[in-house]
Amino acid sequence: MKLQNEFTTKTRQLFMDAWRCFDCSSNGNKRGGLSLHHITGRDSNSPFNAAPLCGICHEKVGHTDEEEKFYFANTIAHLIEQGFKPGDDEDRFIEDHLYLVHDNVVYNNIRKKNAKY
């Protein structure tokens, strides 16, 4: 999978083994490849704001709250699997996007695994 955009190398590396679209679960072959999508727009390059999507699903993104919550939940689950430790950028992202974490069981799990939260 080739991931290109403004995300940092660290963020891109966290998703290099995702190998599936977080929307349709395809591997991206015959669907325009995979790329990292900014869940809430390009306001943050935090790993919390990244979701691998195939080209077809990426074109259909509507940025609804429900869609963003869905991608965020998948991203958090993936980051937990990767052993990701959130930092200051993630704190700021959460402060700016509290609607994503309201009643999000997966996000609360990452909080429990990190003393910072």
N, CA, C and O of each residue as an XYZ file, in Angstrom:
468
protein
N       0.858     -1.170      0.000
C       0.000      0.000      0.000
C       0.899      1.226      0.000
O       1.860      1.297      0.766
N       0.593      2.175     -0.844
C       1.356      3.411     -0.920
C       0.478      4.542     -0.379
O      -0.587      4.828     -0.926
N       0.927      5.168      0.678
C       0.155      6.224      1.314
C       0.868      7.551      1.110
O       1.990      7.737      1.581
N       0.215      8.479      0.406
C       0.835      9.768      0.144
C      -0.151     10.889      0.466
O      -1.281     10.875     -0.022
N       0.251     11.826      1.255
C      -0.451     13.069      1.542
C       0.303     13.787      2.646
O       1.475     13.490      2.878
N      -0.336     14.726      3.335
C       0.365     15.533      4.329
C       0.623     14.816      5.650
O       1.302     15.368      6.516
N       0.110     13.625      5.827
C       0.355     12.920      7.086
C       1.852     12.703      7.277
O       2.597     12.544      6.309
N       2.277     12.698      8.523
C       3.684     12.474      8.827
C       4.070     11.042      8.489
O       3.212     10.171      8.345
N       5.349     10.814      8.368
C       5.837      9.459      8.118
C       5.402      8.543      9.250
O       5.017      7.399      9.006
N       5.457      9.030     10.485
C       5.036      8.238     11.646
C       3.576      7.794     11.491
O       3.255      6.627     11.716
N       2.704      8.715     11.112
C       1.292      8.375     10.934
C       1.123      7.377      9.798
O       0.414      6.382      9.949
N       1.762      7.629      8.670
C       1.644      6.699      7.538
C       2.115      5.302      7.925
O       1.498      4.311      7.537
N       3.210      5.216      8.692
C       3.732      3.907      9.094
C       2.754      3.152      9.984
O       2.692      1.924      9.928
N       1.992      3.864     10.801
C       1.006      3.206     11.670
C      -0.083      2.487     10.874
O      -0.722      1.564     11.380
N      -0.290      2.914      9.628
C      -1.357      2.332      8.819
C      -0.841      1.466      7.671
O      -1.631      0.958      6.877
N       0.469      1.296      7.579
C       1.028      0.540      6.454
C       0.565     -0.903      6.407
O       0.519     -1.493      5.328
N       0.223     -1.484      7.538
C      -0.217     -2.884      7.511
C      -1.740     -3.022      7.584
O      -2.243     -4.125      7.799
N      -2.475     -1.934      7.411
C      -3.936     -2.009      7.449
C      -4.463     -2.805      6.252
O      -5.381     -3.608      6.413
N      -3.917     -2.605      5.087
C      -4.212     -3.370      3.877
C      -5.683     -3.547      3.547
O      -6.041     -4.437      2.776
N      -6.544     -2.709      4.120
C      -7.958     -2.774      3.767
C      -8.590     -1.414      3.942
O      -8.172     -0.608      4.774
N      -9.603     -1.184      3.140
C     -10.382      0.038      3.253
C     -11.245     -0.062      4.507
O     -11.901     -1.080      4.725
N     -11.251      0.989      5.335
C     -12.056      0.979      6.549
C     -13.549      1.082      6.251
O     -14.367      0.922      7.157
N     -13.917      1.343      5.002
C     -15.330      1.442      4.640
C     -15.834      0.136      4.031
O     -16.763     -0.473      4.561
N     -15.231     -0.301      2.924
C     -15.733     -1.490      2.205
C     -14.910     -2.744      2.465
O     -15.284     -3.823      2.006
N     -13.821     -2.633      3.176
C     -12.920     -3.740      3.530
C     -12.142     -4.321      2.354
O     -11.502     -5.362      2.500
N     -12.183     -3.668      1.188
C     -11.400     -4.171      0.053
C      -9.932     -3.853      0.273
O      -9.585     -3.019      1.109
N      -9.069     -4.525     -0.485
C      -7.637     -4.255     -0.385
C      -7.220     -3.114     -1.316
O      -6.036     -2.791     -1.410
N      -8.178     -2.512     -1.996
C      -7.896     -1.384     -2.872
C      -7.622     -1.765     -4.306
O      -7.746     -0.923     -5.195
N      -7.248     -3.026     -4.564
C      -7.031     -3.464     -5.941
C      -8.332     -3.305     -6.710
O      -9.401     -3.641     -6.200
N      -8.251     -2.801     -7.917
C      -9.402     -2.570     -8.790
C     -10.358     -1.520     -8.236
O     -11.461     -1.356     -8.756
N      -9.947     -0.801     -7.177
C     -10.794      0.243     -6.590
C      -9.999      1.532     -6.385
O     -10.349      2.359     -5.543
N      -8.926      1.694     -7.164
C      -8.162      2.933     -7.087
C      -7.073      2.960     -6.038
O      -6.561      4.032     -5.715
N      -6.702      1.798     -5.491
C      -5.666      1.742     -4.471
C      -6.172      2.232     -3.132
O      -7.349      2.567     -2.992
N      -5.285      2.275     -2.138
C      -5.628      2.769     -0.807
C      -4.877      4.062     -0.530
O      -3.730      4.232     -0.944
N      -5.534      4.961      0.169
C      -4.885      6.196      0.611
C      -5.433      6.553      1.984
O      -6.501      6.088      2.384
N      -4.691      7.380      2.694
C      -5.159      7.823      4.004
C      -6.094      9.013      3.834
O      -5.771      9.993      3.164
N      -7.236      8.900      4.447
C      -8.263      9.944      4.422
C      -8.195     10.746      5.717
O      -8.035     10.166      6.791
N      -8.313     12.060      5.633
C      -8.438     12.916      6.815
C      -9.894     12.837      7.274
O     -10.780     13.379      6.613
N     -10.144     12.182      8.374
C     -11.505     11.915      8.840
C     -12.314     13.200      8.995
O     -13.445     13.278      8.516
N     -11.755     14.194      9.649
C     -12.486     15.438      9.911
C     -12.035     16.567      8.996
O     -12.349     17.730      9.250
N     -11.324     16.248      7.965
C     -10.758     17.264      7.082
C      -9.291     17.480      7.417
O      -8.751     16.845      8.323
N      -8.662     18.362      6.694
C      -7.213     18.559      6.824
C      -6.837     19.504      7.957
O      -5.831     20.209      7.881
N      -7.655     19.512      9.013
C      -7.373     20.359     10.170
C      -6.340     19.744     11.107
O      -5.825     20.429     11.991
N      -6.030     18.456     10.928
C      -5.060     17.774     11.783
C      -4.453     16.602     11.029
O      -5.141     15.898     10.290
N      -3.153     16.401     11.225
C      -2.475     15.240     10.654
C      -2.210     14.177     11.714
O      -1.358     13.309     11.524
N      -2.931     14.241     12.820
C      -2.831     13.256     13.891
C      -3.244     11.876     13.380
O      -4.113     11.770     12.515
N      -2.626     10.822     13.909
C      -3.095      9.475     13.565
C      -4.580      9.281     13.888
O      -5.245      8.473     13.239
N      -5.112     10.005     14.877
C      -6.538      9.914     15.208
C      -7.420     10.417     14.068
O      -8.615     10.123     14.040
N      -6.857     11.161     13.142
C      -7.616     11.745     12.038
C      -7.371     11.004     10.726
O      -7.677     11.537      9.659
N      -6.837      9.809     10.778
C      -6.470      9.077      9.574
C      -7.262      7.784      9.443
O      -7.464      7.064     10.420
N      -7.707      7.501      8.226
C      -8.397      6.247      7.944
C      -8.060      5.813      6.524
O      -8.267      6.587      5.589
N      -7.544      4.592      6.330
C      -7.262      4.130      4.974
C      -8.570      3.841      4.231
O      -9.436      3.120      4.726
N      -8.691      4.410      3.048
C      -9.859      4.194      2.203
C      -9.410      3.871      0.786
O      -8.379      4.361      0.325
N     -10.188      3.043      0.102
C      -9.910      2.788     -1.306
C     -10.347      4.016     -2.101
O     -11.070      4.870     -1.588
N      -9.912      4.101     -3.336
C     -10.222      5.265     -4.164
C     -11.712      5.500     -4.335
O     -12.162      6.645     -4.303
N     -12.479      4.445     -4.515
C     -13.921      4.587     -4.720
C     -14.598      5.117     -3.467
O     -15.400      6.047     -3.543
N     -14.287      4.538     -2.321
C     -14.892      5.010     -1.063
C     -14.434      6.423     -0.727
O     -15.210      7.224     -0.207
N     -13.169      6.731     -1.025
C     -12.640      8.064     -0.733
C     -13.412      9.126     -1.517
O     -13.676     10.213     -1.003
N     -13.769      8.812     -2.751
C     -14.520      9.765     -3.573
C     -15.926     10.004     -3.037
O     -16.508     11.058     -3.293
N     -16.475      9.059     -2.307
C     -17.851      9.149     -1.812
C     -17.972      9.782     -0.428
O     -19.084      9.947      0.074
N     -16.856     10.136      0.195
C     -16.882     10.682      1.556
C     -17.762     11.924      1.611
O     -17.645     12.825      0.779
N     -18.651     11.955      2.613
C     -19.555     13.083      2.762
C     -19.295     13.914      4.006
O     -19.912     14.965      4.182
N     -18.401     13.471      4.868
C     -18.048     14.162      6.120
C     -19.256     14.397      7.030
O     -19.389     15.458      7.640
N     -20.125     13.401      7.113
C     -21.216     13.486      8.087
C     -20.670     13.077      9.454
O     -19.657     12.382      9.536
N     -21.332     13.502     10.516
C     -20.898     13.114     11.862
C     -20.881     11.598     12.006
O     -19.944     11.041     12.579
N     -21.901     10.928     11.495
C     -21.973      9.469     11.620
C     -20.809      8.792     10.902
O     -20.207      7.853     11.423
N     -20.502      9.273      9.713
C     -19.390      8.730      8.931
C     -18.068      8.963      9.663
O     -17.242      8.055      9.754
N     -17.866     10.160     10.179
C     -16.624     10.471     10.891
C     -16.496      9.625     12.153
O     -15.399      9.165     12.470
N     -17.580      9.412     12.873
C     -17.544      8.561     14.069
C     -17.197      7.122     13.693
O     -16.447      6.458     14.409
N     -17.734      6.642     12.587
C     -17.449      5.281     12.117
C     -15.961      5.127     11.799
O     -15.323      4.179     12.256
N     -15.411      6.054     11.018
C     -13.986      5.982     10.660
C     -13.106      6.122     11.905
O     -12.107      5.418     12.047
N     -13.485      7.038     12.804
C     -12.715      7.249     14.026
C     -12.685      5.963     14.861
O     -11.625      5.588     15.363
N     -13.812      5.288     15.017
C     -13.860      4.045     15.790
C     -12.947      2.995     15.177
O     -12.242      2.294     15.904
N     -12.945      2.872     13.855
C     -12.057      1.919     13.184
C     -10.597      2.308     13.362
O      -9.739      1.448     13.561
N     -10.318      3.602     13.291
C      -8.953      4.096     13.470
C      -8.453      3.799     14.877
O      -7.330      3.324     15.048
N      -9.275      4.075     15.885
C      -8.868      3.822     17.270
C      -8.607      2.333     17.474
O      -7.616      1.961     18.102
N      -9.486      1.475     16.949
C      -9.278      0.028     17.078
C      -7.946     -0.373     16.440
O      -7.203     -1.174     17.007
N      -7.648      0.176     15.276
C      -6.388     -0.135     14.593
C      -5.195      0.354     15.410
O      -4.204     -0.363     15.552
N      -5.284      1.564     15.945
C      -4.170      2.114     16.715
C      -3.936      1.334     18.004
O      -2.792      1.190     18.435
N      -4.986      0.837     18.617
C      -4.829     -0.023     19.804
C      -4.047     -1.272     19.424
O      -3.136     -1.685     20.141
N      -4.410     -1.875     18.287
C      -3.689     -3.071     17.816
C      -2.209     -2.765     17.578
O      -1.350     -3.621     17.787
N      -1.919     -1.543     17.140
C      -0.540     -1.143     16.853
C       0.239     -0.767     18.109
O       1.451     -0.563     18.041
N      -0.435     -0.671     19.253
C       0.232     -0.259     20.482
C       0.549      1.221     20.514
O       1.469      1.646     21.214
N      -0.200      2.008     19.768
C       0.028      3.447     19.662
C      -0.187      4.142     21.002
O      -1.152      3.864     21.713
N       0.721      5.044     21.333
C       0.630      5.855     22.550
C       0.317      7.301     22.143
O       1.159      7.955     21.527
N      -0.866      7.806     22.471
C      -1.232      9.166     22.084
C      -0.332     10.212     22.732
O       0.172     10.021     23.839
N      -0.140     11.320     22.021
C       0.662     12.430     22.526
C      -0.139     13.720     22.536
O      -1.370     13.697     22.495
N       0.561     14.840     22.591
C      -0.082     16.150     22.668
C      -0.953     16.451     21.450
O      -2.025     17.040     21.588
N      -0.500     16.050     20.251
C      -1.306     16.284     19.047
C      -2.656     15.582     19.145
O      -3.676     16.113     18.705
N      -2.655     14.394     19.721
C      -3.900     13.647     19.863
C      -4.804     14.298     20.913
O      -6.025     14.319     20.758
N      -4.201     14.828     21.982
C      -4.989     15.560     22.987
C      -5.714     16.741     22.340
O      -6.904     16.956     22.573
N      -4.981     17.499     21.530
C      -5.580     18.650     20.859
C      -6.672     18.208     19.892
O      -7.728     18.834     19.806
N      -6.411     17.127     19.169
C      -7.413     16.632     18.222
C      -8.702     16.269     18.953
O      -9.790     16.634     18.507
N      -8.590     15.554     20.072
C      -9.768     15.158     20.843
C     -10.491     16.381     21.392
O     -11.719     16.451     21.329
N      -9.750     17.344     21.927
C     -10.371     18.569     22.446
C     -11.191     19.279     21.371
O     -12.246     19.843     21.661
N     -10.706     19.249     20.130
C     -11.391     19.918     19.026
C     -12.514     19.087     18.413
O     -13.332     19.616     17.661
N     -12.563     17.790     18.725
C     -13.528     16.892     18.086
C     -14.203     15.962     19.096
O     -14.287     14.752     18.884
N     -14.673     16.535     20.173
C     -15.282     15.732     21.248
C     -16.468     14.903     20.774
O     -16.740     13.848     21.346
N     -17.179     15.352     19.745
C     -18.332     14.593     19.247
C     -17.936     13.194     18.769
O     -18.772     12.291     18.736
N     -16.671     13.012     18.401
C     -16.221     11.699     17.933
C     -16.116     10.688     19.066
O     -16.290      9.491     18.841
N     -15.836     11.147     20.270
C     -15.568     10.221     21.373
C     -16.753     10.021     22.298
O     -16.714      9.143     23.160
N     -17.801     10.810     22.142
C     -18.984     10.659     22.986
C     -19.526      9.234     22.843
O     -19.888      8.808     21.746
N     -19.578      8.514     23.943
C     -20.089      7.129     23.974
C     -19.293      6.178     23.079
O     -19.836      5.170     22.628
N     -18.019      6.473     22.814
C     -17.211      5.604     21.967
C     -16.435      4.636     22.856
O     -15.432      5.006     23.465
N     -16.909      3.395     22.924
C     -16.311      2.376     23.783
C     -14.873      2.100     23.374
O     -14.011      1.921     24.235
N     -14.601      2.063     22.085
C     -13.251      1.771     21.596
C     -12.277      2.853     22.052
O     -11.175      2.539     22.503
N     -12.667      4.126     21.940
C     -11.798      5.209     22.384
C     -11.541      5.111     23.886
O     -10.415      5.326     24.336
N     -12.563      4.791     24.653
C     -12.386      4.674     26.100
C     -11.396      3.568     26.441
O     -10.717      3.647     27.465
N     -11.302      2.543     25.608
C     -10.316      1.479     25.823
C      -8.888      2.002     25.664
O      -8.007      1.625     26.437
N      -8.651      2.855     24.684
C      -7.297      3.385     24.506
C      -6.959      4.309     25.676
O      -5.799      4.380     26.083
N      -7.939      5.010     26.217
C      -7.701      5.852     27.388
C      -7.247      5.009     28.568
O      -6.335      5.396     29.299
N      -7.879      3.861     28.756
C      -7.527      2.984     29.878
C      -6.119      2.423     29.742
O      -5.439      2.193     30.742
N      -5.679      2.202     28.503
C      -4.366      1.614     28.276
C      -3.235      2.628     28.366
O      -2.062      2.257     28.329
N      -3.578      3.901     28.483
C      -2.559      4.955     28.523
C      -2.783      5.811     29.758
O      -3.821      6.459     29.886
N      -1.833      5.817     30.651
C      -1.956      6.552     31.913
C      -2.189      8.042     31.670
O      -2.775      8.721     32.512
N      -1.739      8.550     30.532
C      -1.894      9.964     30.219
C      -3.355     10.365     30.226
O      -3.687     11.495     30.584
N      -4.222      9.462     29.839
C      -5.644      9.748     29.797
C      -6.263      9.284     31.092
O      -7.471      9.425     31.284
